[in-house]
Amino acid sequence: MTEEKVILVNEKDEQVGLMPKMEAHEKGLLHRAFSVFIFNNRNELMLQQRAYSKYHSPGLWTNTCCSHQREGESNIEAGKRRLEEEMGFSTDLQDTTSFIYKAPFDNGLTEHEFDHILVGKFNEEPKLNPEEAADYKWLSLEEVKKDMKENPQIYTEWFKIIFDKYYQTIEQ
């Protein structure tokens, strides 16, 4: 299996190239990504605990799922694909907001992403892919915000950034 490639972009989210995922993270180059936030009817956010076998941020809590678009794939198509692959379900998604962030990791990798936040609704039990997710839970946005402040070490670096960005957009 060939390594997944990411779409390198400029600050306007215009494609400027393709690069193997690991190389882009090693070099910290700006690339397109998406983050899915799934809510239930009680307006609780589904959090994912990353599988303990992941090469970075294993066992940490994060948004419902996230990944990278493939060349020619829309944000919504990519979000639906990874939601099915990681969490075992499909639902309609909306592209809500986007921004650039950079998050270096202890292992020398850097997430430097033009991130699109996709939001959807779901009220059932996910069917977790154990290679991707160890567990899940539902929390209100206020509970996430409070817990993130009290226990920042249990959350992924990117989720702390994107949660704050998303929270700012819904407060307006």
C-alpha positions as CSV (number, residue, x, y, z in Angstrom):
1,M,0.0,0.0,0.0
2,T,1.4,3.4,-0.9
3,E,1.6,6.1,1.6
4,E,-1.3,8.5,1.7
5,K,-0.5,11.9,0.1
6,V,-1.7,15.2,1.5
7,I,-2.7,18.3,-0.6
8,L,-0.2,21.1,0.0
9,V,-1.9,24.5,-0.1
10,N,-1.2,28.2,0.2
11,E,-2.8,30.6,2.7
12,K,-5.8,30.9,0.4
13,D,-6.4,27.1,0.4
14,E,-5.3,26.8,-3.2
15,Q,-3.5,23.6,-4.1
16,V,0.2,24.0,-4.7
17,G,1.3,20.3,-4.7
18,L,1.0,16.8,-3.2
19,M,3.4,15.2,-0.7
20,P,3.5,12.0,1.3
21,K,1.7,12.6,4.6
22,M,4.7,11.8,6.8
23,E,7.1,14.0,4.8
24,A,4.6,16.9,5.1
25,H,4.4,16.5,8.8
26,E,8.2,16.1,9.2
27,K,8.7,19.4,7.2
28,G,5.8,21.2,8.8
29,L,4.3,22.2,5.4
30,L,0.9,23.7,5.1
31,H,-1.7,21.2,3.9
32,R,-5.4,20.8,3.7
33,A,-7.2,18.9,6.4
34,F,-10.6,18.5,8.0
35,S,-12.0,18.0,11.5
36,V,-15.5,16.5,12.1
37,F,-17.6,17.5,15.0
38,I,-20.7,15.3,15.5
39,F,-23.5,16.4,17.8
40,N,-26.5,14.5,19.2
41,N,-30.0,15.8,19.9
42,R,-28.8,17.0,23.3
43,N,-26.2,19.2,21.6
44,E,-23.4,17.0,23.0
45,L,-20.2,16.6,21.1
46,M,-19.0,13.0,20.3
47,L,-15.3,12.8,21.4
48,Q,-13.0,10.1,20.2
49,Q,-10.2,8.6,22.2
50,R,-7.4,7.8,19.7
51,A,-6.3,4.2,19.5
52,Y,-3.3,3.4,21.7
53,S,-1.5,2.1,18.6
54,K,-1.4,5.5,16.8
55,Y,2.1,6.8,16.0
56,H,1.3,10.2,17.6
57,S,-1.1,11.3,20.4
58,P,-2.1,7.7,21.2
59,G,-4.9,7.4,23.8
60,L,-5.7,11.1,23.8
61,W,-9.2,12.5,23.4
62,T,-10.0,14.5,20.3
63,N,-12.9,15.6,18.1
64,T,-15.1,12.9,16.5
65,C,-12.7,12.3,13.6
66,C,-10.2,14.2,11.4
67,S,-7.9,13.5,8.5
68,H,-6.8,14.8,5.1
69,Q,-8.7,15.2,1.9
70,R,-7.5,13.2,-1.1
71,E,-6.8,14.9,-4.4
72,G,-10.1,15.6,-6.2
73,E,-12.2,14.8,-3.0
74,S,-14.4,17.5,-1.5
75,N,-14.3,18.4,2.2
76,I,-17.7,16.7,2.7
77,E,-16.7,13.5,0.8
78,A,-13.5,13.3,2.8
79,G,-15.3,13.8,6.1
80,K,-17.9,11.2,5.3
81,R,-15.2,8.7,4.2
82,R,-13.1,9.1,7.4
83,L,-16.2,9.1,9.7
84,E,-17.2,5.7,8.2
85,E,-13.6,4.4,8.4
86,E,-12.9,5.6,12.0
87,M,-16.3,5.6,13.7
88,G,-18.3,3.2,11.6
89,F,-21.2,5.5,10.7
90,S,-22.3,8.0,8.1
91,T,-24.3,11.2,8.4
92,D,-24.8,14.5,6.5
93,L,-22.1,17.0,7.2
94,Q,-21.9,20.8,6.7
95,D,-18.7,22.7,6.1
96,T,-18.8,25.5,8.7
97,T,-15.5,27.3,9.1
98,S,-11.9,27.0,8.2
99,F,-8.6,28.4,9.5
100,I,-4.8,27.7,9.6
101,Y,-3.1,26.3,12.7
102,K,0.3,24.9,13.5
103,A,1.0,22.4,16.3
104,P,4.4,20.8,16.8
105,F,4.7,17.4,18.6
106,D,7.4,15.9,20.8
107,N,8.2,13.3,18.2
108,G,9.4,15.9,15.7
109,L,6.3,16.0,13.6
110,T,4.3,19.2,13.0
111,E,0.6,19.6,12.1
112,H,0.5,22.7,9.9
113,E,-3.0,22.6,8.5
114,F,-5.6,24.6,6.6
115,D,-8.4,22.9,8.6
116,H,-12.1,22.8,7.6
117,I,-14.5,22.1,10.4
118,L,-17.4,19.8,9.3
119,V,-20.4,19.5,11.6
120,G,-23.1,16.8,11.6
121,K,-25.8,15.1,13.8
122,F,-26.0,11.5,14.9
123,N,-27.8,9.9,17.8
124,E,-26.8,6.2,17.7
125,E,-23.8,4.1,18.9
126,P,-20.8,4.3,16.6
127,K,-19.0,1.1,15.5
128,L,-15.4,2.0,16.4
129,N,-12.5,0.9,14.2
130,P,-10.1,-0.4,16.9
131,E,-7.1,0.7,14.8
132,E,-8.4,4.3,14.9
133,A,-10.4,4.7,18.1
134,A,-10.2,3.2,21.5
135,D,-13.4,4.7,22.9
136,Y,-15.9,7.6,22.6
137,K,-18.0,9.7,24.8
138,W,-20.6,12.5,24.5
139,L,-19.9,15.8,26.3
140,S,-21.6,19.2,26.2
141,L,-19.3,22.0,24.8
142,E,-19.2,23.5,28.3
143,E,-18.1,20.2,29.7
144,V,-15.4,19.9,27.1
145,K,-14.2,23.4,27.7
146,K,-14.1,22.8,31.5
147,D,-12.3,19.5,31.3
148,M,-9.8,20.7,28.7
149,K,-8.9,23.5,31.2
150,E,-8.6,21.1,34.1
151,N,-7.0,18.1,32.2
152,P,-5.2,19.6,29.1
153,Q,-2.8,16.6,28.9
154,I,-5.6,14.1,28.0
155,Y,-6.5,16.0,24.8
156,T,-4.7,16.2,21.4
157,E,-2.9,19.4,20.7
158,W,-4.9,20.1,17.6
159,F,-8.2,19.5,19.3
160,K,-7.3,22.2,21.9
161,I,-6.7,24.6,19.0
162,I,-9.7,23.7,16.8
163,F,-12.1,23.4,19.7
164,D,-11.3,27.0,20.7
165,K,-11.7,28.2,17.1
166,Y,-15.0,26.4,16.7
167,Y,-16.3,27.7,20.1
168,Q,-15.4,31.2,19.0
169,T,-17.5,30.9,15.8
170,I,-20.6,29.7,17.6
171,E,-20.4,32.4,20.3
172,Q,-20.7,35.1,17.7
